[in-house]
Amino acid sequence: MAEYDTIAKYLIQNYPKDFIHFTLGHNEVEVIDILDTEQPTIETRHIDSLIRVHIAGEEALIHTEFQTTDSTNLPMPFRMAGYIGRAIEHHRQPIYSSVIYLRPNAGRRDPGYYTQEVSGHLFVSQYKVIRLIERDGQAILDGTQVGLLPFTPLMKRLAGMDSETWLRACIQATYAASLDASIGVDILDCLAILSGLAYPPDTIHRILSQEGLMDAIMRESSYAQYIKQQGIEQGIEQGIEQGIEQGIEQGIEQGRAEGQRKSTLEDLLDVLEIRFGLSVAHPIADRIAAIDDLQHLKQLLRTAVQVPSLEAFQQALDS
C-alpha cells in the first residue's frame, strides 16, 4: 500500500492546515514546521506526519497516521502509544494525535486509546480515530480544503446516491475547483489513485475518460506512471491499436495481479520486521522479493504469522 501512504503524506505536507482543521476542527492555526518523522529506537520507525504548530495559545505537535487497513500484527493502540511517547520524549511538547483510516471497512475496532492499569502504574495514551467513510464528503466538496478533495471518494456520500455517481461527482467537483492548472491535475491525480481503495481501476479510468480528463492526467501528472506500473497503460495502448476492449481488460487484469503481488510482498516483509526484526538488507528479504508467484507469497505470509522464529520461517522458505 506504499503508493497510498506516499500520496497521503504528500497532501498533508502541502496542505497541513486543511488536515489540522479536518482532524481537530481548529481554523486559527499557525504552522511552524513540518518535522522529521524518523524515530530512533532499536529499529528505526517512521511516523506518517508530525507538524509543529501554534494552536490554542501554545506551541504543540500535530501527529497524524494514515491507515489503509487495520493494524493487526501490532494493534494500533500499541503503535500509537509508542509513537506518542517517543514524540513527547524527543520534542517535550503537547501532542494531538489522530489515525485516519482510508478503506471503508477499516478502523471499526480501533478504540482510540491504549491504557494500562496495574497497581500504582496507570498509563493512558489517547488519540482520535477518523474513519473517512463516516465523514461527510459533500461538506468537503462544498468547502475550500483543497488538500482533502482527493479523499472524498472514500467518504460518506449523499443519501440515495450510488457509488459510481458519487465518484463522478467527486471528480467533477475537484476539476471545477478554483485551482492553478498544474495543481488541479496533481490533485485529480491523487484522487484517481486513492479512489482505487474503494473502486475498480476500470471504473475510475472510464469516468475520467468520459469527463475528458484522462488525457490531461496522462500528459501532466504522475498518474501516468502509476498506470504504467500497474499494467493499465499497456492494455489501453493495445486496445487502441486493436480497436477492441480486450487490450484494456488484459492490462487491467495484469495490473491488478501485479498490485496484489506487491501488496502481499509488503505485508509479508512488514510481518517479518515486526515479529522478528528482519531488515530489508537481510538475505531472506532479497529471496522473498524475487518471488513472482502470488499464491506462494500468500502462503509465506500465513507462515510468517504462525511460526515461532525467523529460523522456522527460513526452513519453510527453503522447503
Residue pairs with C-beta under 8 A, 6 or more apart in sequence:
1 68
1 69
1 263
1 266
2 262
2 266
3 193
3 226
4 66
4 68
4 102
4 193
4 194
4 197
5 48
5 66
5 68
7 150
7 190
7 193
7 194
8 48
8 66
8 100
8 102
8 194
9 48
9 49
9 66
10 190
11 19
11 147
11 148
11 150
11 190
12 19
12 48
12 49
12 51
12 64
12 147
13 34
13 49
14 147
15 145
15 146
15 147
15 148
16 31
16 34
16 51
16 53
16 62
16 147
17 29
17 31
18 145
18 146
18 147
18 148
19 49
19 62
19 64
19 147
19 148
20 26
20 29
20 31
20 51
20 53
20 55
20 62
21 27
21 29
21 145
22 130
22 135
22 145
22 148
23 62
23 64
23 96
23 98
23 100
23 128
23 130
24 55
24 62
24 96
24 98
24 128
26 55
26 56
28 55
29 53
29 54
29 55
30 53
30 54
30 55
31 51
31 52
31 53
32 51
32 52
32 53
32 54
32 59
33 51
33 52
34 49
34 50
34 51
35 50
35 51
35 52
35 61
35 91
36 50
37 46
37 47
37 48
37 49
37 50
38 44
38 45
38 46
39 45
39 46
39 47
39 83
39 86
39 87
39 90
41 82
41 86
42 277
43 273
43 277
43 279
45 82
45 83
45 86
47 63
47 65
47 83
47 87
48 64
48 65
48 66
49 62
49 63
49 64
49 65
49 66
50 61
50 62
50 63
50 87
51 61
51 62
51 64
52 59
52 60
52 61
52 62
52 91
52 93
53 59
53 60
53 61
53 62
54 60
55 62
55 96
58 94
59 93
60 93
60 94
60 95
60 96
61 87
61 91
61 93
61 94
61 95
61 96
62 95
62 96
63 83
63 84
63 87
63 95
63 96
63 97
63 98
63 127
64 97
64 98
64 99
64 100
65 76
65 79
65 80
65 83
65 97
65 98
65 99
65 100
66 99
66 100
66 102
67 76
67 99
67 100
67 101
67 102
67 106
67 107
68 101
68 102
68 103
68 106
68 197
69 103
69 106
70 76
70 101
70 106
70 107
70 109
70 110
71 79
73 270
73 271
73 274
73 275
73 305
74 274
76 99
76 110
77 110
77 111
77 112
77 113
77 114
77 125
78 114
80 97
80 99
80 114
80 125
80 127
81 114
81 123
81 125
83 97
84 95
84 97
84 125
84 127
85 125
87 95
88 95
96 128
97 126
97 127
97 128
98 127
98 128
98 129
98 130
99 107
99 110
99 127
99 128
99 129
99 130
100 130
100 132
101 107
101 110
101 129
101 130
101 131
101 132
102 132
102 151
102 154
102 194
102 197
103 154
103 197
103 198
104 132
104 133
104 154
104 198
105 133
106 131
107 129
107 130
107 131
108 131
110 129
111 129
112 126
112 127
112 128
112 129
113 124
113 125
113 126
113 127
114 123
114 124
114 125
115 122
115 123
115 124
115 125
116 122
116 123
116 124
132 151
132 154
132 155
133 154
133 155
133 156
134 156
135 155
135 156
136 155
136 156
137 152
137 153
137 154
137 155
137 156
137 157
137 166
137 170
138 157
138 158
140 148
140 149
140 151
140 152
140 155
141 149
141 152
141 169
141 170
141 173
146 177
146 179
146 183
146 187
149 170
149 173
149 174
149 177
149 187
149 191
150 174
150 187
150 188
150 190
150 191
150 193
150 194
151 194
152 170
152 173
152 174
152 191
153 166
153 167
153 170
153 191
153 194
153 195
153 198
153 199
154 194
154 195
154 197
154 198
157 163
157 166
157 169
158 166
161 169
163 198
163 199
164 199
164 203
164 207
167 195
167 199
167 203
167 204
167 207
168 207
168 211
170 191
170 195
171 188
171 191
171 207
171 208
171 211
171 213
172 211
174 184
174 187
174 188
174 191
175 184
175 188
175 211
175 213
177 184
177 187
179 187
182 220
185 216
185 217
185 220
185 221
186 221
186 222
188 213
188 216
188 217
188 221
188 223
189 217
189 221
189 222
189 223
192 204
192 208
192 217
192 223
193 223
193 226
195 204
196 204
201 230
201 232
201 252
201 255
201 256
202 248
202 249
202 252
205 214
205 227
205 232
205 236
205 248
205 252
208 214
208 217
217 223
217 224
218 224
218 227
218 233
224 233
227 233
227 236
227 255
228 234
229 255
229 258
230 254
230 255
230 256
230 258
230 259
231 251
231 252
231 253
231 254
231 255
231 257
231 258
232 248
232 251
232 252
232 255
233 251
234 247
234 251
234 254
235 247
235 248
235 249
235 250
235 251
235 252
235 254
235 255
236 247
236 248
236 251
237 247
238 246
238 247
238 248
238 250
238 251
239 245
239 246
239 247
239 248
239 251
240 247
241 247
257 294
260 294
261 292
261 294
261 297
264 294
264 297
264 298
264 301
265 288
265 289
265 291
265 297
267 301
268 288
268 297
268 300
268 301
268 304
269 278
269 280
269 285
269 288
271 301
271 304
271 305
272 278
272 284
272 285
272 304
272 310
272 313
273 279
275 304
275 305
276 309
276 310
276 313
277 310
278 284
278 285
278 310
279 285
284 310
284 313
284 314
284 317
287 317
288 297
288 300
288 317
291 297
291 300
300 313
300 316
300 317
303 313
303 316
304 313
307 313
307 316
